[in-house]
Amino acid sequence: MVNEGSDGMRLVFLSLALLFLAAADVKAQLARDDAFHARYHLDKVVMVGRHHVRSGVISKTERRITPHQWHQWTVGDGNLTERGAMLEQQMGVFYRLWTMQEGLYGEASAPVVGQTRLYANSMPRTVETARSFAAGFSPDHAMEADYDKSVKFGSMSPVFNDVSTKVTPKILAKANAEVEDGCAPDGFVAAVAQLEEDAAVMARVLDLQNSPACQLHDTCSFLFTNPQVFLRQKIMPRITAGLIYLAQMASGNLILQYYDMPESRGSIFGHPVTLSDLCSIGRVKDSWCFLSMGFPTIGRDVAHNLLIRLRDEMEDPTVRLSYLVGHDSNMAALAGALELEKYVLESTPEEKTPLGGKMTFEIWKDADDNAFVALNYVYQNVDQIMEMTPLSLEVPPMVHPLCLKELKPNADGLYPLSDFMAFLGQAIAEYDDLDSYRQGDVNLDRRVDMLDVVDVVNHLLGNTWRTFVQEVADDNGDGSIDLEDASAIMQLVARGQSSLPE
């Protein structure tokens, strides 16, 4: 909770932070060698992150799908736990040491409060996460964690709100096409079927077969039937497929419970669990979230305000480090909006949006003052979370490079800042025209290629597959779809018009 009663706990965190700082070797390097530092210096850092470990919120339905008692939390539903606060503080310690080593604040020996901004969603767990980060990042000087006070505390603020704001048949068709394409080569249905296999691991850990729900012949297994993309105005986008929503809720709560019970490490409800088991359990929630929001059209809708805030933070010359604290839904939507290449994070049961993880945008400048951007996902692995490992430059968190599909990096893996900001501006601008489509893009996968031609031919044969939008297929606008339309699309492909317009 956010209240004055947490001052005592913060003093404990402050003492721990000072101990970690004293023990750290500030000469250690992190993923950048001397040759890189001879060419570049760090100019700015912007982070978008997820809150750290919180308490679970267990529904009546979840209590019925296991004969076991769920973990008894020491804080209210959905609030940051004491362990979560300490783990986030350790991340703050690490970023303090790293930015000091890189000279981010110039000649200052510590982060400068006036050149640092922490902004969180208006929820207790996100605000407390920002405050815990501040305790580790700036233990010598009070650093405020700001949030939108114009909305009721405990509700979603506009920057982090994760609901659909635009829902039309064309947007739904584009979303379906993007999800199908993103699940290639096997497709969306196969991806959901894989999650059903992961959920079987979770069912074993829950003892679902012996649960009250199963005894009443209600729920004895997690079946993900008839998978679909579900979009409704002012509702968070989601994947519907039988019991997948219940399964992803149980998945998230099991991981939270595991993290808050280090004394029973290696087991859940008395069942031995390996890292592979944990990844199967975590994947149910994590992939569900990513399938729901991790693609361009839905991502650019849901993350529109977050993209604007990210752009503003990137362009603010007065701030050296910005940290925006949100939720897993924000991270998934941002990844989709930026069209990141597929990635899988190692040594964590949440392979896309881990608790406490931060998408870090580093701005580096060369000797000629040319600016570049590096993208990394920074997070603590399962061992560091369970063991509360003090972080330092010698014992850093995990760092996973992120790549953009639409931009080309230089030899050092950096993207020209001007290119990135132009792409970011385009992603923001596309919000106003999300339901548009490109001529010839019959399946709305944001490309004009032979798959579109095949879709037209299959339609003529009565065998339409994938997403098929008739008004796009009618290339000449004569009210009917025929081989002339297929030929026209083939000509577009031959001319190389295979991407979205400028």
DAURZI-V366976 format. One record per helix or strand. SS is the DSSP state (~ for helix, > for strand). FROM is the first residue (numbers start at 1). LEN is the number of residues. If there is no record, write none. Layout:
SS_FROM_LEN ; SS_FROM_LEN
//
This chain:
~_4_20 ; ~_34_6 ; >_40_11 ; >_54_1 ; ~_60_5 ; >_80_1 ; ~_82_20 ; ~_113_3 ; >_116_5 ; ~_124_14 ; >_145_3 ; ~_169_14 ; ~_188_19 ; ~_208_3 ; ~_212_4 ; >_228_3 ; >_238_3 ; ~_244_16 ; ~_262_3 ; >_267_2 ; >_271_2 ; ~_275_19 ; ~_296_7 ; ~_304_12 ; >_321_6 ; ~_328_10 ; >_340_1 ; >_358_9 ; >_371_9 ; ~_382_5 ; >_398_4 ; >_404_1 ; >_415_2 ; ~_417_17 ; ~_450_11 ; ~_470_4 ; ~_483_12
//
